[in-house]
Amino acid sequence: MICLGIESTAHTFAVGIVEKKGKKYKILADVRDSYSGVGLVPSELAEHHFDVAAEVVKKALREANLEIKEIDRVAFARGPGIGHALRVGAIVARSLAYFKEKDLFGVNHCIAHIEIGKHLCKVQSPLVLYISGGNTQLLVEKKGHYKIIGETLDIGIGNFLDSFGRKLGLEFPAGPKLDKLYFRGKKLIELPYTVKGMDLAFSGLLTATIAKINKEKNRDLIYSALHTAFSMIAEVSERALAYTNKKELLAVGGVASSKALTKILRTMCKERGAEYFVPEPRYCTDNGVMIALAALIDGKAKRLKIEESNVIQKMRTEE
């Protein structure tokens, strides 16, 4: 069984091809093209994705040494994400499924991140920390479904990092650049720390941090902002480990590749007697492989008719 997966929830249009034989999965192709503008302007994202879609699909098929007739399933990220960007992926997937007579599957973007993390890190039932641009969630799987036990009450950690970075004049995405600058900090500046039980919030921290730009050294402000935000994440993660009695913490999503966050979470897990897992950085960020993989795992994606293959911009992980 071979699946071609299309990811287009935000700045990246990606195609991955995965083959399933028995219980084993093999990555045959992984091709991506990312929008390089300032921020995420929906209309510009759509234009970029439409411009590169055909070539990305062709490159993926060449990389896998396959023809489209050899593909069994076509899958696309149905949500959550930016509407304009999601629709491009859906249109491409519908077209391939309809004209080439392939089965069409809609995939929850969040679940795809989790499933590729579990697959690559070889963990079965961990506590999951999903951290990306628009999402910050703690999840556990129960009877084949994911349940959110804690999440951000306002913006995702990735949006916090990009908004802060933009104010400092850093290009999008700002997270990786801030992560490198974090280790140059010398002084911890007091900033708002907002944790409410299993939930947390970043907007107050963002406002306070921006207000201190040009009043503190950038290296110290970056260190303090990231250390505060990541400590909040570590606190709710530790509380979730205690609540669930899990001994494995799996971090997935773009922000999971942060070396600063990894250092903090790995230390916390070691002190709790738990193991910390994170996929290689390439598969923390958005990719088509995770969409194809999720569509091949029983119960993790939904087979759709063309007429019901709408995108769901605010799709929840529980769905």
C-alpha positions as CSV (number, residue, x, y, z in Angstrom):
1,M,0.0,0.0,0.0
2,I,1.5,3.3,-1.1
3,C,0.2,6.7,-0.1
4,L,1.0,10.2,-1.4
5,G,0.5,12.8,1.3
6,I,0.1,16.6,0.8
7,E,0.8,19.1,3.6
8,S,-0.2,22.8,3.1
9,T,-1.5,24.1,6.4
10,A,0.8,27.1,6.6
11,H,4.0,28.3,4.9
12,T,5.1,24.9,3.5
13,F,3.7,23.0,0.5
14,A,5.1,19.5,0.9
15,V,4.5,16.1,-0.6
16,G,5.6,12.8,1.0
17,I,5.3,9.3,-0.2
18,V,5.2,6.3,2.2
19,E,4.9,2.6,1.6
20,K,3.3,0.2,4.1
21,K,4.2,-3.5,4.0
22,G,2.6,-5.4,6.9
23,K,3.4,-3.3,10.0
24,K,6.4,-1.6,8.5
25,Y,6.5,1.8,6.9
26,K,9.1,3.1,4.4
27,I,9.6,6.7,3.4
28,L,10.0,6.8,-0.4
29,A,9.9,10.6,-1.0
30,D,10.0,13.8,1.0
31,V,9.8,17.1,-1.0
32,R,9.1,20.6,0.3
33,D,8.9,24.2,-0.9
34,S,8.4,26.9,1.7
35,Y,7.0,30.4,1.3
36,S,9.7,33.0,2.2
37,G,7.7,36.2,2.6
38,V,7.4,38.2,5.8
39,G,4.8,36.6,8.1
40,L,2.0,34.5,6.8
41,V,-0.3,36.4,4.5
42,P,-3.1,34.0,3.5
43,S,-3.5,35.2,-0.1
44,E,0.3,35.1,-0.7
45,L,0.5,31.6,0.8
46,A,-2.1,30.4,-1.6
47,E,-0.4,31.9,-4.5
48,H,2.9,30.3,-3.5
49,H,1.4,26.9,-3.0
50,F,-0.5,27.0,-6.4
51,D,2.8,28.0,-8.1
52,V,4.9,25.2,-6.7
53,A,2.3,22.4,-6.3
54,A,2.7,20.6,-9.6
55,E,6.5,20.6,-9.5
56,V,6.6,19.4,-5.9
57,V,4.3,16.5,-6.8
58,K,6.4,15.6,-9.8
59,K,9.7,15.8,-7.8
60,A,8.2,13.5,-5.1
61,L,7.2,10.9,-7.7
62,R,10.7,11.1,-9.3
63,E,12.3,10.7,-5.9
64,A,10.2,7.6,-5.2
65,N,10.8,6.3,-8.7
66,L,7.1,5.9,-9.1
67,E,4.4,6.8,-11.5
68,I,1.1,8.2,-10.3
69,K,-0.7,5.0,-11.3
70,E,1.3,3.1,-8.7
71,I,-0.1,5.3,-5.9
72,D,-3.0,3.7,-3.9
73,R,-4.1,6.5,-1.7
74,V,-3.9,10.3,-1.9
75,A,-4.1,12.1,1.5
76,F,-4.1,15.8,2.4
77,A,-4.0,17.9,5.6
78,R,-7.7,18.8,6.3
79,G,-6.9,21.1,9.2
80,P,-6.2,22.9,11.4
81,G,-4.4,25.6,9.5
82,I,-4.8,28.7,7.4
83,G,-7.8,28.4,5.2
84,H,-6.3,29.7,1.9
85,A,-3.3,27.4,2.3
86,L,-5.3,24.4,3.3
87,R,-7.6,24.7,0.2
88,V,-4.7,24.5,-2.2
89,G,-3.6,21.2,-0.7
90,A,-7.2,19.9,-0.8
91,I,-7.7,21.0,-4.5
92,V,-4.5,19.2,-5.5
93,A,-5.5,16.1,-3.6
94,R,-9.0,16.0,-5.0
95,S,-7.7,16.5,-8.5
96,L,-5.3,13.6,-8.2
97,A,-7.9,11.3,-6.6
98,Y,-10.6,12.1,-9.1
99,F,-8.7,12.1,-12.4
100,K,-6.4,9.2,-11.4
101,E,-9.2,7.2,-9.6
102,K,-7.4,7.0,-6.2
103,D,-8.8,6.7,-2.7
104,L,-8.9,10.1,-1.0
105,F,-8.1,10.6,2.8
106,G,-8.4,13.6,5.0
107,V,-5.8,13.9,7.8
108,N,-5.8,15.9,11.0
109,H,-2.5,17.9,10.9
110,C,-2.0,17.6,14.6
111,I,-2.4,13.8,14.7
112,A,0.0,13.5,11.8
113,H,2.7,15.3,13.8
114,I,2.0,12.9,16.7
115,E,2.0,9.7,14.6
116,I,5.3,10.5,12.8
117,G,6.9,11.3,16.2
118,K,5.7,8.0,17.6
119,H,6.9,6.1,14.6
120,L,10.4,7.6,14.4
121,C,11.0,7.6,18.2
122,K,9.5,4.1,18.5
123,V,7.2,4.9,21.4
124,Q,3.7,3.4,21.9
125,S,1.8,5.4,24.5
126,P,3.6,8.5,25.6
127,L,2.5,11.7,27.1
128,V,2.5,14.0,24.0
129,L,3.6,17.6,24.0
130,Y,2.5,19.2,20.7
131,I,4.1,22.5,20.2
132,S,3.9,24.5,16.9
133,G,3.0,27.9,15.5
134,G,-0.6,27.8,16.3
135,N,-0.8,25.0,18.9
136,T,0.5,24.1,22.4
137,Q,-1.2,21.0,23.7
138,L,-0.6,18.1,26.1
139,L,-2.3,14.9,25.0
140,V,-2.8,11.3,25.9
141,E,-4.2,8.5,23.7
142,K,-7.1,6.5,25.0
143,K,-9.0,3.8,23.0
144,G,-7.6,5.1,19.7
145,H,-8.5,8.7,20.3
146,Y,-6.4,11.6,21.6
147,K,-7.5,13.6,24.6
148,I,-6.2,17.1,25.4
149,I,-5.4,17.4,29.1
150,G,-3.8,20.9,28.9
151,E,-3.3,23.6,26.3
152,T,-2.6,27.3,25.6
153,L,-5.5,29.6,26.4
154,D,-4.5,32.2,23.8
155,I,-1.6,31.9,21.3
156,G,0.6,29.0,20.4
157,I,4.3,29.0,21.5
158,G,5.4,29.3,17.9
159,N,3.3,32.3,17.3
160,F,4.8,33.8,20.5
161,L,8.3,33.3,19.2
162,D,7.6,34.6,15.7
163,S,5.8,37.7,17.0
164,F,8.6,38.5,19.4
165,G,11.2,37.9,16.7
166,R,9.4,40.1,14.2
167,K,9.6,43.0,16.8
168,L,13.4,42.4,17.0
169,G,13.7,42.6,13.2
170,L,14.2,38.9,12.7
171,E,13.0,37.2,9.5
172,F,10.3,34.5,9.6
173,P,10.5,32.0,11.0
174,A,12.1,33.6,14.0
175,G,12.1,30.6,16.4
176,P,15.3,28.9,15.1
177,K,17.2,32.2,15.3
178,L,15.9,33.0,18.8
179,D,16.9,29.6,19.9
180,K,20.6,30.2,18.9
181,L,20.6,33.6,20.6
182,Y,19.1,32.1,23.8
183,F,22.5,30.6,24.8
184,R,24.1,34.1,24.7
185,G,22.0,35.5,27.5
186,K,23.6,36.5,30.8
187,K,20.8,37.8,32.9
188,L,17.3,36.6,33.7
189,I,14.8,39.4,33.5
190,E,11.5,39.0,35.4
191,L,8.6,38.5,33.1
192,P,4.9,37.4,33.4
193,Y,4.6,33.6,34.1
194,T,1.1,32.4,33.4
195,V,0.2,28.9,34.3
196,K,-3.4,27.9,35.2
197,G,-3.6,24.3,36.3
198,M,-2.8,22.3,33.2
199,D,-3.2,25.3,30.9
200,L,-1.0,28.2,30.1
201,A,-1.0,31.6,28.3
202,F,1.6,33.5,26.3
203,S,0.0,36.8,25.3
204,G,0.8,38.6,28.6
205,L,4.4,37.4,28.3
206,L,4.6,38.7,24.7
207,T,3.2,42.1,25.6
208,A,5.6,42.5,28.5
209,T,8.6,41.3,26.5
210,I,8.0,43.6,23.6
211,A,7.7,46.6,26.0
212,K,11.2,45.9,27.2
213,I,12.8,46.0,23.8
214,N,15.5,48.7,23.7
215,K,15.4,48.9,27.5
216,E,17.3,45.6,28.0
217,K,20.1,44.0,26.1
218,N,18.6,41.8,23.3
219,R,20.6,38.8,24.4
220,D,19.2,39.0,27.9
221,L,15.7,39.7,26.8
222,I,15.7,36.7,24.4
223,Y,17.1,34.4,27.0
224,S,14.5,35.6,29.6
225,A,11.5,35.4,27.2
226,L,12.4,31.9,26.0
227,H,13.4,30.6,29.5
228,T,10.1,31.9,31.0
229,A,7.9,30.4,28.2
230,F,9.8,27.1,28.2
231,S,9.7,26.8,32.0
232,M,5.9,27.2,31.8
233,I,5.8,24.4,29.3
234,A,8.0,22.3,31.5
235,E,5.8,22.9,34.5
236,V,2.6,21.7,32.9
237,S,4.4,18.8,31.3
238,E,5.8,17.7,34.6
239,R,2.3,18.0,36.2
240,A,0.9,15.9,33.3
241,L,3.5,13.2,33.8
242,A,2.5,13.0,37.5
243,Y,-1.2,13.0,36.6
244,T,-1.0,10.3,34.0
245,N,1.8,8.2,35.5
246,K,3.5,8.2,32.1
247,K,7.2,7.5,31.9
248,E,7.7,8.8,28.4
249,L,7.3,12.4,27.1
250,L,7.2,12.8,23.3
251,A,7.6,16.4,21.9
252,V,6.3,17.0,18.4
253,G,5.7,20.0,16.1
254,G,8.1,22.7,14.9
255,V,9.1,24.1,18.3
256,A,10.1,20.6,19.5
257,S,13.3,21.1,17.6
258,S,14.4,23.9,19.9
259,K,17.7,23.0,21.6
260,A,16.9,25.3,24.5
261,L,13.5,23.7,25.2
262,T,15.0,20.2,24.7
263,K,17.6,21.0,27.4
264,I,15.0,22.1,29.9
265,L,12.6,19.2,29.2
266,R,15.3,16.6,29.2
267,T,16.5,17.8,32.6
268,M,12.9,17.7,34.0
269,C,12.3,14.2,32.7
270,K,15.6,12.9,34.1
271,E,14.7,14.3,37.5
272,R,11.3,12.5,37.3
273,G,12.7,9.2,36.1
274,A,11.0,9.6,32.7
275,E,12.4,9.4,29.2
276,Y,12.3,12.3,26.7
277,F,11.8,11.8,23.0
278,V,11.8,14.2,20.1
279,P,12.0,13.3,16.3
280,E,14.9,14.6,14.2
281,P,14.4,18.3,13.4
282,R,13.4,17.6,9.8
283,Y,10.3,15.8,10.9
284,C,9.4,18.2,13.7
285,T,8.5,20.8,11.0
286,D,5.6,20.5,8.6
287,N,6.1,17.8,6.0
288,G,4.1,15.6,3.6
289,V,5.6,12.3,5.0
290,M,3.6,12.7,8.2
291,I,0.3,13.1,6.2
292,A,1.0,10.0,4.1
293,L,2.0,8.0,7.2
294,A,-1.2,9.0,9.2
295,A,-3.3,8.0,6.2
296,L,-1.8,4.5,6.3
297,I,-2.4,3.9,10.0
298,D,-5.7,2.3,10.8
299,G,-8.1,4.7,12.5
300,K,-5.9,7.8,12.1
301,A,-7.5,9.3,8.9
302,K,-10.9,9.4,7.3
303,R,-11.7,8.2,3.8
304,L,-13.6,10.9,2.0
305,K,-15.8,11.3,-1.0
306,I,-14.8,14.2,-3.3
307,E,-18.0,16.1,-2.4
308,E,-17.3,15.9,1.4
309,S,-13.6,16.7,1.3
310,N,-13.9,20.2,2.7
311,V,-11.1,21.7,4.8
312,I,-11.7,22.4,8.5
313,Q,-9.7,25.5,9.5
314,K,-10.2,25.0,13.3
315,M,-10.1,21.2,13.4
316,R,-9.4,20.0,16.9
317,T,-7.0,17.1,17.8
318,E,-9.8,15.3,19.5
319,E,-11.7,15.2,16.2
